[in-house]
Amino acid sequence: MKQIIKIWRNVDPFSLQLRLTIGIATFSALVLGSLAVWTSWRMQHILIDSHKHNIEQIAQRLPQDVQVYSEMIQLETGLQKAINNLTNTNTLLWLKTPDNKILVKSPTLNLLSVSTVTELMSLTKMPIQAQVYKVNQSYFVWCGSSVQIQGKLLGELFVVKDITREQSMFVLMVQSLGITSILAIILLTVAIAFYIKRSLNPLRQLNHMAAVISVEDLGQAQLYLDNAPSEVKELAQTLNMLLLRLSQSWEQEREFVSNVSHELRTPLTIVHGYLQSILRRQNNLTQTQQEALETAASEAERTIRLLQDLLDLARADSGHLQLQMKSHVLHDLVEEVVMMAKKYSDRIITIESTTHSIEINVDYSRLKQILLNLIDNAINYSEDHTPILFKLDQLQDKAIIQVCDQGYGIPLQHQARIFERFYRVDQSRSHRTGGCGLGLSIVKTLVEGMGGSVSVQSKLGEGSIFTIVLPT
């Protein structure tokens, strides 16, 4: 039972498989049900019609037999003899006079129950055409006719045939047919579901193949299925063309970002240099001019950093990001980063380490860039009086670096996307702190470029922990 409940919970009510299964199974059930109902109705008619024809012949024959017997013996004796000749275990006859008295009757009537005989005898008129009549728990087919001898009306003949046994067998047969139909529908539904599931396997394979395609694989990705139906192969070809167009578009975008970043960085660097040169000779500047030039220099520096980040990302996407991988002592590198951070911030930044001899194989300058980005992120998104903590640890062949703050925290729904490019949790706060949404994206790109991984754990109001794992 638990297994059935588990399977039912995993069923997608909007899946194509379920819709096709329900649709075809419903159609099949209607066809089989209609066929079973028609078969039952037809068999019932065949059964009843055979009995009807029999008693109609008896009703037509009796007056003729009575006529013959009346010429040889007394009328009443002839009537009884004719009725006895036509009576058997299941066929019953009796004759009622016009004043509703029993003139003669089949001796086998005494074999029936008193209540059944009483109800049968209470009938005053029989239909000319045979009909089915239920008395208590028994079923009878009956019809009647008038009996005339030598132009004289003797009375109304009642002919009844007991078909209870045949009717009971028919009911059992209908029940068996119903059970068989239900089982057939269930088996057919299971078979249909299995067949549809197998038929949809090429679509599932196509979905799985498309799901694992990354940005880097767009140019080389090819979706192809050997034994798939023609429609699925056409879909795969269409998706391949779409992937090719996406790859071309992505490549053009990367080239554009790389070219724009490269072309703008040089003139902005020159502009920033001139602004700094003018600011160093600030004796000739008014207060307003100095503030304007400082703002321009700050914005130019921020734009240069943005362009450098875009250039690094474009190089990483194209596989041209150069990393100088060498062995370094992790604690020394982190201490240098902390000293650099303390020059532009009055935050308390501490280091906790289980050992001072953790050696890692990294690009020294790129790891400094990663850690400075994380420190800058911690400073911008926490209160001024809260400390920042570095935790260093080693687990087998992995070095673990954790940057912990006691800041505002990151909502759970945003944690999976904060490493995306230009993604910012709080737009207003990001503008105020000068962020552009590339810092954590650069961190992820550089860490993965050095064979590591980065993740975040955060709670609102308690702070965040960024964890970097790098090979030693």
C-alpha beads as a LAMMPS data file, in Angstrom:
LAMMPS data file: protein, C-alpha beads

472 atoms
471 bonds

1 atom types
1 bond types

-500.0 500.0 xlo xhi
-500.0 500.0 ylo yhi
-500.0 500.0 zlo zhi

Masses

1 110.0

Atoms # bond

1 1 1 0.000 0.000 0.000
2 1 1 2.814 2.374 0.908
3 1 1 4.527 1.562 -2.383
4 1 1 1.345 2.391 -4.314
5 1 1 1.001 5.709 -2.440
6 1 1 4.646 6.520 -3.187
7 1 1 4.170 5.764 -6.898
8 1 1 0.979 7.853 -6.993
9 1 1 2.742 10.823 -5.406
10 1 1 5.436 10.642 -8.084
11 1 1 2.869 10.767 -10.886
12 1 1 2.835 14.063 -12.742
13 1 1 -0.834 14.925 -13.425
14 1 1 0.182 17.115 -16.380
15 1 1 2.553 14.624 -18.061
16 1 1 1.998 13.540 -21.649
17 1 1 2.326 9.894 -20.586
18 1 1 -0.534 10.165 -18.082
19 1 1 -2.769 12.073 -20.498
20 1 1 -2.245 9.564 -23.323
21 1 1 -2.750 6.614 -20.958
22 1 1 -6.004 8.031 -19.540
23 1 1 -7.290 9.007 -22.978
24 1 1 -6.595 5.669 -24.689
25 1 1 -7.664 3.644 -21.634
26 1 1 -10.955 5.587 -21.430
27 1 1 -11.629 5.037 -25.126
28 1 1 -10.805 1.329 -24.790
29 1 1 -13.038 1.027 -21.715
30 1 1 -15.923 2.649 -23.600
31 1 1 -15.442 0.290 -26.553
32 1 1 -15.141 -2.834 -24.393
33 1 1 -18.008 -1.725 -22.130
34 1 1 -20.261 -1.022 -25.099
35 1 1 -19.352 -4.372 -26.638
36 1 1 -20.084 -6.177 -23.347
37 1 1 -23.443 -4.401 -22.943
38 1 1 -24.450 -5.138 -26.561
39 1 1 -23.389 -8.785 -26.192
40 1 1 -25.430 -9.160 -23.001
41 1 1 -28.452 -7.510 -24.587
42 1 1 -28.163 -9.666 -27.699
43 1 1 -27.785 -12.922 -25.740
44 1 1 -30.782 -12.003 -23.570
45 1 1 -32.881 -11.484 -26.676
46 1 1 -31.746 -14.761 -28.217
47 1 1 -32.555 -16.599 -24.970
48 1 1 -35.975 -15.022 -24.551
49 1 1 -36.908 -15.214 -28.233
50 1 1 -36.316 -18.979 -28.338
51 1 1 -38.691 -19.490 -25.400
52 1 1 -41.198 -17.017 -26.793
53 1 1 -41.330 -18.861 -30.074
54 1 1 -41.877 -22.153 -28.244
55 1 1 -44.823 -21.029 -26.125
56 1 1 -46.397 -19.151 -29.044
57 1 1 -46.399 -22.437 -30.969
58 1 1 -48.006 -24.154 -27.954
59 1 1 -50.678 -21.446 -27.749
60 1 1 -51.455 -21.917 -31.443
61 1 1 -51.398 -25.736 -31.318
62 1 1 -53.618 -26.336 -28.266
63 1 1 -56.917 -25.234 -29.889
64 1 1 -56.204 -27.604 -32.799
65 1 1 -55.490 -30.546 -30.456
66 1 1 -58.613 -29.809 -28.424
67 1 1 -60.643 -29.808 -31.646
68 1 1 -59.348 -33.241 -32.585
69 1 1 -59.856 -34.729 -29.095
70 1 1 -63.352 -33.270 -28.767
71 1 1 -64.486 -35.331 -31.724
72 1 1 -63.430 -38.563 -29.978
73 1 1 -63.949 -37.968 -26.242
74 1 1 -65.689 -35.566 -23.921
75 1 1 -64.658 -31.916 -24.188
76 1 1 -63.222 -31.538 -20.682
77 1 1 -61.325 -34.806 -20.969
78 1 1 -60.008 -33.722 -24.361
79 1 1 -58.920 -30.375 -22.930
80 1 1 -57.047 -32.013 -20.063
81 1 1 -55.409 -34.540 -22.380
82 1 1 -54.296 -31.819 -24.792
83 1 1 -52.872 -29.755 -21.928
84 1 1 -51.124 -32.804 -20.455
85 1 1 -49.532 -33.566 -23.799
86 1 1 -48.098 -30.048 -24.083
87 1 1 -47.059 -29.749 -20.441
88 1 1 -43.549 -30.490 -19.176
89 1 1 -41.504 -29.566 -16.125
90 1 1 -41.000 -25.965 -17.235
91 1 1 -44.112 -25.364 -19.343
92 1 1 -47.432 -24.738 -17.599
93 1 1 -50.895 -24.266 -19.103
94 1 1 -54.358 -23.531 -17.753
95 1 1 -57.658 -22.454 -19.214
96 1 1 -59.939 -19.854 -17.651
97 1 1 -63.598 -19.506 -18.482
98 1 1 -65.021 -16.094 -19.330
99 1 1 -66.236 -15.778 -15.733
100 1 1 -62.588 -16.194 -14.553
101 1 1 -62.803 -19.804 -13.296
102 1 1 -60.119 -22.424 -13.869
103 1 1 -61.479 -24.987 -16.289
104 1 1 -58.374 -27.194 -16.661
105 1 1 -54.722 -26.820 -15.669
106 1 1 -51.333 -28.515 -15.910
107 1 1 -50.697 -30.992 -13.087
108 1 1 -47.160 -29.599 -12.712
109 1 1 -48.570 -26.357 -11.302
110 1 1 -48.671 -28.102 -7.936
111 1 1 -44.862 -28.265 -7.981
112 1 1 -44.612 -24.480 -7.663
113 1 1 -44.844 -22.565 -4.413
114 1 1 -48.306 -21.522 -3.253
115 1 1 -47.507 -17.810 -3.537
116 1 1 -46.189 -18.222 -7.068
117 1 1 -49.248 -20.241 -8.175
118 1 1 -51.565 -17.730 -6.536
119 1 1 -49.981 -14.807 -8.362
120 1 1 -49.996 -16.686 -11.665
121 1 1 -53.615 -17.645 -11.273
122 1 1 -54.525 -14.066 -10.476
123 1 1 -53.682 -13.072 -14.020
124 1 1 -56.848 -12.325 -15.932
125 1 1 -55.494 -11.647 -19.392
126 1 1 -52.450 -12.869 -21.287
127 1 1 -50.638 -10.947 -24.031
128 1 1 -50.884 -12.376 -27.539
129 1 1 -47.148 -11.770 -28.005
130 1 1 -44.885 -13.572 -25.494
131 1 1 -43.425 -11.451 -22.689
132 1 1 -41.126 -11.964 -19.688
133 1 1 -42.704 -11.730 -16.245
134 1 1 -41.071 -11.970 -12.804
135 1 1 -42.935 -13.654 -9.974
136 1 1 -41.188 -13.602 -6.609
137 1 1 -37.662 -14.804 -7.452
138 1 1 -38.712 -16.737 -10.567
139 1 1 -38.821 -15.665 -14.189
140 1 1 -41.514 -16.745 -16.667
141 1 1 -42.215 -16.221 -20.346
142 1 1 -45.928 -16.146 -21.073
143 1 1 -48.488 -15.554 -23.735
144 1 1 -52.092 -16.613 -24.372
145 1 1 -54.885 -17.038 -26.845
146 1 1 -58.613 -17.689 -26.968
147 1 1 -59.819 -21.282 -27.321
148 1 1 -62.929 -21.838 -29.468
149 1 1 -64.483 -25.191 -30.264
150 1 1 -67.102 -25.394 -32.968
151 1 1 -67.596 -21.641 -32.818
152 1 1 -68.053 -21.654 -29.062
153 1 1 -65.653 -19.692 -26.818
154 1 1 -64.358 -21.995 -24.081
155 1 1 -62.114 -19.463 -22.381
156 1 1 -58.675 -17.864 -22.294
157 1 1 -55.615 -20.086 -22.547
158 1 1 -52.592 -19.160 -20.396
159 1 1 -49.201 -20.573 -21.454
160 1 1 -46.273 -19.978 -19.069
161 1 1 -42.722 -21.275 -19.286
162 1 1 -40.369 -21.167 -16.300
163 1 1 -36.984 -19.755 -17.413
164 1 1 -35.576 -19.125 -13.921
165 1 1 -32.676 -21.532 -14.422
166 1 1 -31.710 -20.071 -17.786
167 1 1 -32.095 -16.527 -16.448
168 1 1 -29.899 -17.297 -13.417
169 1 1 -27.241 -18.764 -15.685
170 1 1 -27.513 -15.699 -17.888
171 1 1 -27.069 -13.363 -14.873
172 1 1 -23.985 -15.328 -13.791
173 1 1 -22.656 -15.150 -17.309
174 1 1 -23.238 -11.380 -17.439
175 1 1 -21.460 -10.977 -14.092
176 1 1 -18.559 -13.072 -15.366
177 1 1 -18.503 -11.032 -18.537
178 1 1 -18.463 -7.820 -16.480
179 1 1 -15.591 -9.041 -14.278
180 1 1 -13.696 -10.224 -17.343
181 1 1 -14.243 -6.861 -19.027
182 1 1 -12.972 -4.983 -15.957
183 1 1 -9.873 -7.198 -15.754
184 1 1 -9.334 -6.777 -19.497
185 1 1 -9.596 -2.984 -19.150
186 1 1 -7.088 -3.005 -16.246
187 1 1 -4.635 -5.210 -18.147
188 1 1 -5.131 -3.130 -21.269
189 1 1 -4.501 0.091 -19.290
190 1 1 -1.278 -1.348 -17.834
191 1 1 -0.177 -2.501 -21.286
192 1 1 -1.019 0.904 -22.780
193 1 1 0.868 2.720 -19.985
194 1 1 3.920 0.499 -20.499
195 1 1 3.810 0.942 -24.260
196 1 1 3.421 4.724 -24.009
197 1 1 6.257 4.883 -21.484
198 1 1 8.533 3.012 -23.893
199 1 1 7.350 5.172 -26.788
200 1 1 8.226 8.339 -24.848
201 1 1 11.720 7.102 -23.912
202 1 1 13.334 8.866 -26.913
203 1 1 11.881 12.173 -25.678
204 1 1 13.257 11.510 -22.184
205 1 1 16.670 10.678 -23.639
206 1 1 16.541 13.860 -25.673
207 1 1 15.639 15.815 -22.549
208 1 1 18.517 14.278 -20.554
209 1 1 20.980 14.975 -23.373
210 1 1 19.852 18.593 -23.610
211 1 1 19.916 19.039 -19.809
212 1 1 23.665 18.338 -19.531
213 1 1 24.681 20.798 -22.251
214 1 1 26.597 23.706 -20.788
215 1 1 27.590 27.027 -22.303
216 1 1 31.018 25.648 -23.164
217 1 1 29.470 22.709 -25.061
218 1 1 27.095 24.704 -27.248
219 1 1 29.353 24.632 -30.297
220 1 1 30.080 20.887 -30.142
221 1 1 26.727 19.646 -28.797
222 1 1 24.859 17.239 -31.068
223 1 1 21.567 15.596 -30.164
224 1 1 20.991 12.321 -32.002
225 1 1 18.989 9.161 -31.303
226 1 1 19.447 6.008 -33.409
227 1 1 16.155 4.177 -32.879
228 1 1 13.886 7.148 -32.310
229 1 1 10.720 7.843 -34.353
230 1 1 10.997 10.236 -37.268
231 1 1 9.227 13.019 -35.382
232 1 1 11.741 12.822 -32.513
233 1 1 14.661 12.814 -34.952
234 1 1 13.230 15.934 -36.593
235 1 1 12.931 17.544 -33.158
236 1 1 16.564 16.623 -32.409
237 1 1 17.681 18.203 -35.696
238 1 1 15.727 21.369 -34.894
239 1 1 17.310 21.534 -31.431
240 1 1 20.758 21.044 -32.971
241 1 1 20.152 24.023 -35.253
242 1 1 18.944 26.029 -32.238
243 1 1 22.076 25.086 -30.261
244 1 1 24.250 26.136 -33.180
245 1 1 22.535 29.533 -33.369
246 1 1 22.867 29.944 -29.591
247 1 1 26.553 29.065 -29.808
248 1 1 27.116 31.619 -32.545
249 1 1 25.179 34.256 -30.615
250 1 1 27.068 33.480 -27.404
251 1 1 30.403 33.645 -29.207
252 1 1 29.504 36.986 -30.764
253 1 1 28.475 38.318 -27.363
254 1 1 31.751 37.193 -25.773
255 1 1 33.770 38.735 -28.563
256 1 1 31.815 41.960 -28.243
257 1 1 32.322 42.128 -24.456
258 1 1 36.004 41.285 -24.815
259 1 1 36.582 43.841 -27.552
260 1 1 34.632 46.605 -25.827
261 1 1 36.354 45.934 -22.508
262 1 1 39.774 45.940 -24.113
263 1 1 39.141 49.058 -26.210
264 1 1 37.632 51.095 -23.364
265 1 1 40.066 50.100 -20.649
266 1 1 43.086 51.848 -22.197
267 1 1 41.509 55.321 -22.745
268 1 1 39.839 55.157 -19.330
269 1 1 43.166 54.303 -17.739
270 1 1 44.695 57.348 -19.444
271 1 1 41.790 59.539 -18.305
272 1 1 42.160 58.218 -14.749
273 1 1 45.906 58.955 -14.849
274 1 1 45.347 62.548 -15.961
275 1 1 42.723 63.057 -13.264
276 1 1 45.101 61.756 -10.601
277 1 1 47.860 63.979 -11.959
278 1 1 45.616 67.047 -11.747
279 1 1 44.474 66.118 -8.248
280 1 1 48.084 65.908 -7.088
281 1 1 48.441 69.594 -8.086
282 1 1 45.312 70.611 -6.222
283 1 1 46.696 73.961 -5.021
284 1 1 45.264 75.631 -8.090
285 1 1 41.823 74.019 -7.717
286 1 1 38.776 75.313 -5.971
287 1 1 36.902 73.076 -3.535
288 1 1 34.137 72.451 -6.051
289 1 1 36.620 71.546 -8.807
290 1 1 38.510 69.215 -6.509
291 1 1 35.308 67.382 -5.474
292 1 1 34.229 67.076 -9.107
293 1 1 37.634 65.694 -10.163
294 1 1 37.696 63.246 -7.248
295 1 1 34.237 62.011 -8.222
296 1 1 35.338 61.642 -11.858
297 1 1 38.506 59.792 -10.821
298 1 1 36.514 57.456 -8.548
299 1 1 33.987 56.661 -11.259
300 1 1 36.773 56.125 -13.804
301 1 1 38.535 53.730 -11.418
302 1 1 35.285 51.847 -10.776
303 1 1 34.620 51.590 -14.529
304 1 1 38.166 50.312 -15.135
305 1 1 37.619 47.582 -12.525
306 1 1 34.300 46.686 -14.161
307 1 1 35.942 46.453 -17.589
308 1 1 38.753 44.342 -16.155
309 1 1 36.207 41.989 -14.611
310 1 1 34.323 41.738 -17.911
311 1 1 37.598 41.088 -19.724
312 1 1 38.508 38.318 -17.255
313 1 1 35.099 36.701 -17.669
314 1 1 35.301 36.895 -21.459
315 1 1 38.755 35.290 -21.381
316 1 1 37.511 32.573 -19.047
317 1 1 34.547 31.856 -21.330
318 1 1 36.814 31.552 -24.355
319 1 1 39.358 29.445 -22.455
320 1 1 42.108 32.077 -22.706
321 1 1 42.318 32.991 -19.032
322 1 1 45.963 32.526 -18.086
323 1 1 46.670 31.171 -14.593
324 1 1 50.161 30.915 -13.145
325 1 1 49.782 27.864 -10.940
326 1 1 52.493 27.521 -8.283
327 1 1 52.808 26.129 -4.765
328 1 1 52.267 28.668 -1.958
329 1 1 51.728 28.644 1.796
330 1 1 48.090 29.482 2.338
331 1 1 48.524 31.236 5.712
332 1 1 51.137 33.664 4.342
333 1 1 48.913 34.540 1.396
334 1 1 45.873 35.176 3.597
335 1 1 47.923 37.340 6.002
336 1 1 49.033 39.492 3.088
337 1 1 45.450 39.874 1.913
338 1 1 44.315 40.845 5.418
339 1 1 47.056 43.488 5.645
340 1 1 45.976 44.912 2.291
341 1 1 42.323 44.990 3.399
342 1 1 43.140 46.792 6.636
343 1 1 44.701 49.675 4.648
344 1 1 41.320 50.757 3.263
345 1 1 39.063 49.540 6.094
346 1 1 39.098 49.837 9.872
347 1 1 37.342 46.490 10.290
348 1 1 38.636 43.826 12.671
349 1 1 39.796 40.978 10.432
350 1 1 41.138 37.860 12.169
351 1 1 42.526 34.524 11.031
352 1 1 41.833 31.116 12.589
353 1 1 43.934 28.199 11.336
354 1 1 44.392 24.609 12.444
355 1 1 47.890 24.572 10.918
356 1 1 50.326 27.049 9.373
357 1 1 51.748 24.637 6.837
358 1 1 48.915 24.309 4.357
359 1 1 50.437 24.387 0.872
360 1 1 48.211 24.896 -2.145
361 1 1 48.842 25.004 -5.863
362 1 1 47.205 28.252 -7.042
363 1 1 47.694 31.445 -8.989
364 1 1 48.938 33.789 -6.252
365 1 1 47.564 37.041 -7.659
366 1 1 44.232 35.522 -8.666
367 1 1 43.661 34.015 -5.207
368 1 1 44.438 37.433 -3.681
369 1 1 41.828 38.905 -6.037
370 1 1 39.304 36.254 -4.917
371 1 1 39.868 36.894 -1.199
372 1 1 39.811 40.674 -1.604
373 1 1 36.494 40.398 -3.440
374 1 1 35.041 38.333 -0.586
375 1 1 36.373 40.768 2.042
376 1 1 34.953 43.686 0.089
377 1 1 31.617 41.862 -0.112
378 1 1 31.663 41.233 3.667
379 1 1 32.484 44.876 4.416
380 1 1 29.769 46.251 2.142
381 1 1 27.026 43.982 3.500
382 1 1 27.605 44.158 7.258
383 1 1 27.614 46.822 9.954
384 1 1 30.807 48.821 10.573
385 1 1 31.412 47.439 14.077
386 1 1 31.129 43.730 13.150
387 1 1 34.320 41.665 12.625
388 1 1 35.334 39.500 9.665
389 1 1 36.860 36.077 10.249
390 1 1 39.063 33.876 8.052
391 1 1 39.023 30.144 8.869
392 1 1 41.723 27.966 7.298
393 1 1 41.645 24.188 7.407
394 1 1 42.897 21.150 5.512
395 1 1 40.905 17.991 4.807
396 1 1 42.919 15.244 3.118
397 1 1 44.066 16.754 -0.198
398 1 1 41.778 19.804 0.011
399 1 1 42.417 23.225 1.503
400 1 1 39.348 24.967 2.932
401 1 1 39.080 28.757 3.217
402 1 1 36.048 30.298 4.921
403 1 1 35.249 34.009 4.989
404 1 1 32.703 34.667 7.761
405 1 1 30.825 37.883 8.486
406 1 1 28.033 38.923 10.824
407 1 1 26.161 40.925 8.221
408 1 1 22.655 41.191 6.920
409 1 1 22.561 37.677 5.465
410 1 1 21.246 36.458 2.137
411 1 1 17.627 35.260 1.683
412 1 1 17.418 31.562 0.893
413 1 1 15.731 32.090 -2.478
414 1 1 18.705 34.208 -3.641
415 1 1 21.552 32.003 -2.435
416 1 1 21.531 29.767 -5.511
417 1 1 21.874 32.778 -7.867
418 1 1 24.323 35.135 -6.197
419 1 1 27.206 33.746 -8.276
420 1 1 25.432 34.667 -11.525
421 1 1 26.727 37.639 -13.494
422 1 1 25.110 40.997 -12.691
423 1 1 22.801 39.344 -10.148
424 1 1 22.200 41.507 -7.067
425 1 1 20.052 40.627 -4.084
426 1 1 19.307 44.234 -3.077
427 1 1 19.370 46.631 -6.012
428 1 1 19.327 49.809 -3.921
429 1 1 22.063 48.628 -1.578
430 1 1 24.211 47.481 -4.488
431 1 1 24.048 50.912 -6.091
432 1 1 24.897 52.567 -2.807
433 1 1 27.959 50.393 -2.241
434 1 1 29.061 50.685 -5.855
435 1 1 28.642 47.012 -6.721
436 1 1 27.765 45.864 -10.211
437 1 1 27.026 42.203 -9.536
438 1 1 30.240 40.780 -10.989
439 1 1 32.373 40.264 -7.871
440 1 1 31.026 36.860 -6.849
441 1 1 30.840 35.771 -10.481
442 1 1 34.576 36.538 -10.822
443 1 1 35.215 34.604 -7.590
444 1 1 33.390 31.536 -8.909
445 1 1 35.104 31.705 -12.319
446 1 1 38.611 32.020 -10.879
447 1 1 38.087 29.360 -8.183
448 1 1 36.762 26.852 -10.706
449 1 1 39.606 27.770 -13.061
450 1 1 42.033 26.657 -10.347
451 1 1 40.167 23.353 -9.899
452 1 1 38.190 24.327 -6.795
453 1 1 34.644 25.156 -5.775
454 1 1 32.884 27.915 -3.866
455 1 1 29.622 27.868 -1.898
456 1 1 27.696 30.011 0.569
457 1 1 25.737 29.458 3.772
458 1 1 23.716 32.338 5.102
459 1 1 20.925 33.270 7.499
460 1 1 19.098 36.564 7.575
461 1 1 20.308 38.746 10.422
462 1 1 23.125 36.349 11.349
463 1 1 25.606 36.706 8.490
464 1 1 27.154 34.650 5.721
465 1 1 29.939 32.095 5.338
466 1 1 31.635 31.773 1.930
467 1 1 33.574 28.522 1.651
468 1 1 36.331 27.946 -0.927
469 1 1 37.718 24.464 -1.461
470 1 1 41.001 24.217 -3.403
471 1 1 43.263 21.254 -4.171
472 1 1 46.557 21.161 -2.248

Bonds

1 1 1 2
2 1 2 3
3 1 3 4
4 1 4 5
5 1 5 6
6 1 6 7
7 1 7 8
8 1 8 9
9 1 9 10
10 1 10 11
11 1 11 12
12 1 12 13
13 1 13 14
14 1 14 15
15 1 15 16
16 1 16 17
17 1 17 18
18 1 18 19
19 1 19 20
20 1 20 21
21 1 21 22
22 1 22 23
23 1 23 24
24 1 24 25
25 1 25 26
26 1 26 27
27 1 27 28
28 1 28 29
29 1 29 30
30 1 30 31
31 1 31 32
32 1 32 33
33 1 33 34
34 1 34 35
35 1 35 36
36 1 36 37
37 1 37 38
38 1 38 39
39 1 39 40
40 1 40 41
41 1 41 42
42 1 42 43
43 1 43 44
44 1 44 45
45 1 45 46
46 1 46 47
47 1 47 48
48 1 48 49
49 1 49 50
50 1 50 51
51 1 51 52
52 1 52 53
53 1 53 54
54 1 54 55
55 1 55 56
56 1 56 57
57 1 57 58
58 1 58 59
59 1 59 60
60 1 60 61
61 1 61 62
62 1 62 63
63 1 63 64
64 1 64 65
65 1 65 66
66 1 66 67
67 1 67 68
68 1 68 69
69 1 69 70
70 1 70 71
71 1 71 72
72 1 72 73
73 1 73 74
74 1 74 75
75 1 75 76
76 1 76 77
77 1 77 78
78 1 78 79
79 1 79 80
80 1 80 81
81 1 81 82
82 1 82 83
83 1 83 84
84 1 84 85
85 1 85 86
86 1 86 87
87 1 87 88
88 1 88 89
89 1 89 90
90 1 90 91
91 1 91 92
92 1 92 93
93 1 93 94
94 1 94 95
95 1 95 96
96 1 96 97
97 1 97 98
98 1 98 99
99 1 99 100
100 1 100 101
101 1 101 102
102 1 102 103
103 1 103 104
104 1 104 105
105 1 105 106
106 1 106 107
107 1 107 108
108 1 108 109
109 1 109 110
110 1 110 111
111 1 111 112
112 1 112 113
113 1 113 114
114 1 114 115
115 1 115 116
116 1 116 117
117 1 117 118
118 1 118 119
119 1 119 120
120 1 120 121
121 1 121 122
122 1 122 123
123 1 123 124
124 1 124 125
125 1 125 126
126 1 126 127
127 1 127 128
128 1 128 129
129 1 129 130
130 1 130 131
131 1 131 132
132 1 132 133
133 1 133 134
134 1 134 135
135 1 135 136
136 1 136 137
137 1 137 138
138 1 138 139
139 1 139 140
140 1 140 141
141 1 141 142
142 1 142 143
143 1 143 144
144 1 144 145
145 1 145 146
146 1 146 147
147 1 147 148
148 1 148 149
149 1 149 150
150 1 150 151
151 1 151 152
152 1 152 153
153 1 153 154
154 1 154 155
155 1 155 156
156 1 156 157
157 1 157 158
158 1 158 159
159 1 159 160
160 1 160 161
161 1 161 162
162 1 162 163
163 1 163 164
164 1 164 165
165 1 165 166
166 1 166 167
167 1 167 168
168 1 168 169
169 1 169 170
170 1 170 171
171 1 171 172
172 1 172 173
173 1 173 174
174 1 174 175
175 1 175 176
176 1 176 177
177 1 177 178
178 1 178 179
179 1 179 180
180 1 180 181
181 1 181 182
182 1 182 183
183 1 183 184
184 1 184 185
185 1 185 186
186 1 186 187
187 1 187 188
188 1 188 189
189 1 189 190
190 1 190 191
191 1 191 192
192 1 192 193
193 1 193 194
194 1 194 195
195 1 195 196
196 1 196 197
197 1 197 198
198 1 198 199
199 1 199 200
200 1 200 201
201 1 201 202
202 1 202 203
203 1 203 204
204 1 204 205
205 1 205 206
206 1 206 207
207 1 207 208
208 1 208 209
209 1 209 210
210 1 210 211
211 1 211 212
212 1 212 213
213 1 213 214
214 1 214 215
215 1 215 216
216 1 216 217
217 1 217 218
218 1 218 219
219 1 219 220
220 1 220 221
221 1 221 222
222 1 222 223
223 1 223 224
224 1 224 225
225 1 225 226
226 1 226 227
227 1 227 228
228 1 228 229
229 1 229 230
230 1 230 231
231 1 231 232
232 1 232 233
233 1 233 234
234 1 234 235
235 1 235 236
236 1 236 237
237 1 237 238
238 1 238 239
239 1 239 240
240 1 240 241
241 1 241 242
242 1 242 243
243 1 243 244
244 1 244 245
245 1 245 246
246 1 246 247
247 1 247 248
248 1 248 249
249 1 249 250
250 1 250 251
251 1 251 252
252 1 252 253
253 1 253 254
254 1 254 255
255 1 255 256
256 1 256 257
257 1 257 258
258 1 258 259
259 1 259 260
260 1 260 261
261 1 261 262
262 1 262 263
263 1 263 264
264 1 264 265
265 1 265 266
266 1 266 267
267 1 267 268
268 1 268 269
269 1 269 270
270 1 270 271
271 1 271 272
272 1 272 273
273 1 273 274
274 1 274 275
275 1 275 276
276 1 276 277
277 1 277 278
278 1 278 279
279 1 279 280
280 1 280 281
281 1 281 282
282 1 282 283
283 1 283 284
284 1 284 285
285 1 285 286
286 1 286 287
287 1 287 288
288 1 288 289
289 1 289 290
290 1 290 291
291 1 291 292
292 1 292 293
293 1 293 294
294 1 294 295
295 1 295 296
296 1 296 297
297 1 297 298
298 1 298 299
299 1 299 300
300 1 300 301
301 1 301 302
302 1 302 303
303 1 303 304
304 1 304 305
305 1 305 306
306 1 306 307
307 1 307 308
308 1 308 309
309 1 309 310
310 1 310 311
311 1 311 312
312 1 312 313
313 1 313 314
314 1 314 315
315 1 315 316
316 1 316 317
317 1 317 318
318 1 318 319
319 1 319 320
320 1 320 321
321 1 321 322
322 1 322 323
323 1 323 324
324 1 324 325
325 1 325 326
326 1 326 327
327 1 327 328
328 1 328 329
329 1 329 330
330 1 330 331
331 1 331 332
332 1 332 333
333 1 333 334
334 1 334 335
335 1 335 336
336 1 336 337
337 1 337 338
338 1 338 339
339 1 339 340
340 1 340 341
341 1 341 342
342 1 342 343
343 1 343 344
344 1 344 345
345 1 345 346
346 1 346 347
347 1 347 348
348 1 348 349
349 1 349 350
350 1 350 351
351 1 351 352
352 1 352 353
353 1 353 354
354 1 354 355
355 1 355 356
356 1 356 357
357 1 357 358
358 1 358 359
359 1 359 360
360 1 360 361
361 1 361 362
362 1 362 363
363 1 363 364
364 1 364 365
365 1 365 366
366 1 366 367
367 1 367 368
368 1 368 369
369 1 369 370
370 1 370 371
371 1 371 372
372 1 372 373
373 1 373 374
374 1 374 375
375 1 375 376
376 1 376 377
377 1 377 378
378 1 378 379
379 1 379 380
380 1 380 381
381 1 381 382
382 1 382 383
383 1 383 384
384 1 384 385
385 1 385 386
386 1 386 387
387 1 387 388
388 1 388 389
389 1 389 390
390 1 390 391
391 1 391 392
392 1 392 393
393 1 393 394
394 1 394 395
395 1 395 396
396 1 396 397
397 1 397 398
398 1 398 399
399 1 399 400
400 1 400 401
401 1 401 402
402 1 402 403
403 1 403 404
404 1 404 405
405 1 405 406
406 1 406 407
407 1 407 408
408 1 408 409
409 1 409 410
410 1 410 411
411 1 411 412
412 1 412 413
413 1 413 414
414 1 414 415
415 1 415 416
416 1 416 417
417 1 417 418
418 1 418 419
419 1 419 420
420 1 420 421
421 1 421 422
422 1 422 423
423 1 423 424
424 1 424 425
425 1 425 426
426 1 426 427
427 1 427 428
428 1 428 429
429 1 429 430
430 1 430 431
431 1 431 432
432 1 432 433
433 1 433 434
434 1 434 435
435 1 435 436
436 1 436 437
437 1 437 438
438 1 438 439
439 1 439 440
440 1 440 441
441 1 441 442
442 1 442 443
443 1 443 444
444 1 444 445
445 1 445 446
446 1 446 447
447 1 447 448
448 1 448 449
449 1 449 450
450 1 450 451
451 1 451 452
452 1 452 453
453 1 453 454
454 1 454 455
455 1 455 456
456 1 456 457
457 1 457 458
458 1 458 459
459 1 459 460
460 1 460 461
461 1 461 462
462 1 462 463
463 1 463 464
464 1 464 465
465 1 465 466
466 1 466 467
467 1 467 468
468 1 468 469
469 1 469 470
470 1 470 471
471 1 471 472
